[in-house]
Amino acid sequence: MSDFKLRALPAGVRLGLVCVCLVVLLGLGASATHLIWHYEKRDERAGFTYDDIAGAYHGVSTVAPLRQALERGHPETLAKPQRDALLDWLLGKADASGKRPGTNPRVSDEYDNPDLGDLAPAEIMSRSCAECHARANASKSPIARSFPLDTWDDVRGISISRDVKPTDPKKLVISIHAHALSLGCLSLVLSLMLWWTRWHRGLVSGVVFLTALGLLVDFACQVLARQSAPLVAGIIVGGTLYSGLSVLTVLAIIADLLLPKPRSA
């Protein structure tokens, strides 16, 4: 069995294995797409970012960038009544002592509320922020490209503070139960198939080890990241290493199955 090679199998079997490998590639691609679709709005903002993964496995708590800008005095030309109106909109109206509740459940409804007149947030930002943050200036202004404020969709991403809770432990256990067993078995099969190819034994050993290490780091960090935020990076690094090397493994197996037998054979 130590001298067995995939290339020695009958042509029909080899072509069948190529078909199976292509299905595995399709599954890996679908898994990556599902991961992005499943987590891309976890941090309550558009786009797939680090915070989406951090929110799922550790939780994310951030202060709205718009609130931070207003509280540090930006823009400097904004009059106090307008600044207070924007803070009241984001944090709720201040009481007699000047303390605000901290959240306003009607942020979306009050953004362009006509009853607020000139103190409606949309009106204030149109007058005081459009010069630097209008999309029309994006070609000339990095600020306009990074933080456009023309529409509510633009403003929403920077006006809402976030407190994203991590995935419920029971759901995490169910996910690990399903994926650890299936990916572990898949990796075992792919590792054996790669070992039975013509490729250099040292290279194959390195790929098998790093693939398995990436899978272990990914799942271990999924469990531990709830208590330690830096371990979220381990999920990303481990998962990327595993996925990338798995794709490379499948391609190497397909190449071995389709290429002519080595002359030494």
C-alpha positions in Angstrom: 0.0 0.0 0.0 3.0 2.3 0.6 3.7 2.3 -3.2 0.1 2.9 -4.2 -0.5 5.9 -6.5 -3.7 7.5 -7.7 -2.3 7.6 -11.2 -2.3 3.8 -11.3 -6.0 3.6 -11.1 -8.1 2.8 -14.2 -9.0 5.8 -16.4 -12.7 5.7 -15.5 -12.0 5.7 -11.7 -9.5 8.6 -12.2 -12.1 10.6 -14.1 -14.7 9.9 -11.5 -12.3 11.1 -8.8 -11.7 14.3 -10.8 -15.5 14.9 -10.9 -15.7 14.4 -7.1 -12.8 16.8 -6.6 -14.5 19.4 -8.7 -17.6 19.0 -6.5 -15.4 19.6 -3.4 -14.1 22.8 -5.0 -17.6 23.9 -5.7 -18.5 23.2 -2.0 -15.5 25.2 -0.8 -16.5 28.1 -2.9 -20.1 27.9 -1.7 -18.9 27.7 1.9 -16.9 30.9 1.5 -19.9 32.7 -0.1 -22.2 31.5 2.6 -19.8 32.8 5.2 -19.8 36.2 3.7 -23.6 36.4 3.3 -24.2 35.0 6.8 -21.9 37.4 8.6 -21.7 40.5 6.4 -24.4 42.4 8.4 -23.5 41.1 11.8 -21.9 44.4 12.9 -25.1 46.2 11.6 -23.2 47.8 8.8 -22.9 47.0 5.1 -19.9 45.0 3.8 -18.0 42.0 5.2 -15.4 43.2 7.7 -13.3 42.1 10.6 -16.1 43.4 12.9 -18.6 41.0 11.4 -16.4 38.0 12.6 -15.6 39.7 15.9 -19.3 40.4 16.5 -20.2 36.7 15.9 -17.6 35.2 18.1 -16.7 37.8 20.7 -19.2 40.7 20.4 -18.6 44.2 19.3 -19.4 47.4 21.2 -18.6 50.7 19.5 -19.6 54.4 19.7 -21.0 55.9 16.6 -18.4 57.8 14.7 -20.8 60.7 14.2 -21.3 61.0 17.9 -17.5 61.0 18.5 -17.0 63.7 15.9 -19.7 65.9 17.4 -18.4 65.4 21.0 -14.8 66.4 20.0 -16.1 69.6 18.4 -16.2 68.6 14.7 -17.1 70.5 12.6 -15.7 73.6 14.4 -18.0 75.9 12.6 -21.2 74.2 13.8 -23.2 76.4 16.2 -24.1 75.0 19.6 -27.9 74.8 19.0 -27.3 72.7 15.9 -24.7 70.5 17.7 -27.0 70.0 20.6 -29.9 69.1 18.2 -27.7 66.4 16.6 -26.6 65.0 19.9 -30.3 65.0 21.1 -31.1 63.1 17.9 -28.4 60.5 18.5 -28.6 60.1 22.3 -32.1 61.3 23.2 -33.1 64.7 24.6 -31.1 66.0 27.6 -32.9 66.3 30.9 -32.7 69.3 33.3 -29.2 68.3 34.3 -28.0 68.0 30.7 -27.8 64.2 30.8 -29.0 62.3 27.8 -30.4 58.7 27.8 -27.6 57.4 25.6 -29.8 56.0 22.8 -32.7 57.3 20.7 -34.9 54.5 19.3 -36.3 57.0 16.7 -33.0 57.9 15.1 -34.2 56.7 11.7 -37.6 58.4 11.9 -36.3 61.7 13.1 -33.5 62.0 10.6 -35.5 64.1 8.1 -38.6 64.8 10.4 -40.3 67.9 8.9 -41.7 68.8 12.3 -38.1 69.7 13.5 -37.8 72.3 10.8 -34.2 73.7 10.4 -33.1 71.5 13.3 -33.9 68.3 11.5 -30.6 66.3 11.3 -30.9 66.1 7.5 -31.2 69.8 7.2 -28.3 70.5 9.6 -25.9 68.1 7.8 -27.0 69.5 4.4 -26.0 73.0 5.5 -23.0 72.2 7.6 -21.4 69.0 6.3 -22.1 68.8 2.6 -19.2 71.0 1.6 -16.7 68.3 2.7 -18.8 65.1 2.7 -20.9 65.3 -0.5 -20.4 62.5 -3.0 -20.0 65.1 -5.7 -16.6 65.9 -4.1 -15.5 62.3 -3.9 -13.0 62.6 -6.7 -11.2 65.5 -4.9 -11.8 64.8 -1.2 -10.8 61.6 0.6 -13.2 62.5 3.4 -16.1 62.6 0.9 -15.1 59.1 -0.4 -14.8 57.6 3.1 -17.7 59.3 4.8 -20.3 60.6 2.4 -23.3 62.1 4.1 -25.8 62.7 1.2 -28.5 60.2 2.2 -29.8 58.4 5.2 -28.1 55.2 4.0 -24.8 57.1 4.1 -25.5 58.5 7.6 -26.9 55.4 9.2 -23.6 53.5 9.2 -21.9 56.2 11.3 -24.8 57.4 13.4 -25.7 54.2 15.3 -23.7 53.0 18.2 -23.4 49.2 18.3 -23.6 46.6 21.0 -23.4 43.3 19.1 -23.7 40.2 21.2 -21.8 37.0 20.3 -23.5 33.9 19.0 -25.5 32.0 21.6 -23.2 29.2 23.0 -25.7 26.5 22.1 -25.8 27.6 18.5 -22.0 27.7 18.4 -21.8 24.1 19.7 -24.3 23.0 17.1 -22.2 24.7 14.3 -19.0 23.2 15.6 -20.6 19.8 15.9 -21.6 19.8 12.3 -18.6 21.5 10.7 -15.8 19.9 12.8 -16.9 16.4 12.0 -17.6 17.0 8.3 -14.4 19.1 7.6 -12.3 16.7 9.7 -13.4 13.8 7.6 -13.0 15.7 4.3 -9.5 16.7 5.4 -8.6 13.2 6.2 -9.7 11.9 2.8 -7.9 14.8 1.0 -4.7 14.2 2.9 -4.6 10.5 2.0 -5.3 11.3 -1.6 -2.6 13.9 -1.7 -0.1 11.4 -0.2 -0.9 9.0 -3.0 0.1 11.5 -5.7 3.4 11.9 -7.4 4.3 15.1 -5.6 7.4 15.5 -3.4 6.9 13.8 0.0 8.3 16.7 2.0 6.0 19.2 0.2 3.0 17.0 0.8 3.8 16.6 4.5 4.1 20.3 4.9 0.7 21.0 3.2 -1.1 18.3 5.2 0.4 19.6 8.5 -0.4 23.3 7.8 -3.9 22.4 6.6 -4.7 20.4 9.7 -3.1 23.1 11.9 -5.3 25.8 10.3 -8.4 23.8 10.9 -7.5 23.2 14.5 -6.7 26.9 15.1 -9.9 27.9 13.5 -12.2 25.8 15.7 -10.2 26.3 18.9 -10.4 30.1 18.4 -14.1 29.9 17.7 -14.5 28.5 21.2 -12.0 30.7 23.0 -12.6 34.0 21.2 -15.7 34.7 23.4 -13.3 35.4 26.3 -10.4 36.9 24.3 -11.0 39.3 21.5 -7.5 38.9 19.9 -8.3 35.2 19.2 -10.8 36.4 16.6 -7.7 36.9 14.4 -7.0 33.2 14.9 -10.3 32.3 13.4 -9.6 34.4 10.3 -6.0 33.2 9.9 -6.8 29.6 10.7 -9.8 29.5 8.4 -8.0 31.2 5.6 -5.0 28.9 5.9 -7.2 25.8 5.9 -9.4 27.0 3.0 -6.5 28.1 0.8 -4.5 24.9 1.3 -7.6 22.7 0.8 -8.1 24.3 -2.6 -4.5 23.8 -3.4 -4.7 20.2 -2.3 -7.7 19.5 -4.5 -6.0 21.1 -7.5 -2.9 19.1 -6.9 -4.9 15.9 -6.8 -6.7 16.8 -10.0 -3.4 17.5 -11.7 -2.0 14.2 -10.6 -5.0 12.3 -11.9 -5.0 14.0 -15.3 -1.3 14.3 -16.1 0.5 11.4 -17.9 2.3 8.9 -15.7 5.8 9.9 -14.8 8.5 8.2 -17.0 10.0 6.5 -13.9 6.7 4.6 -13.4 
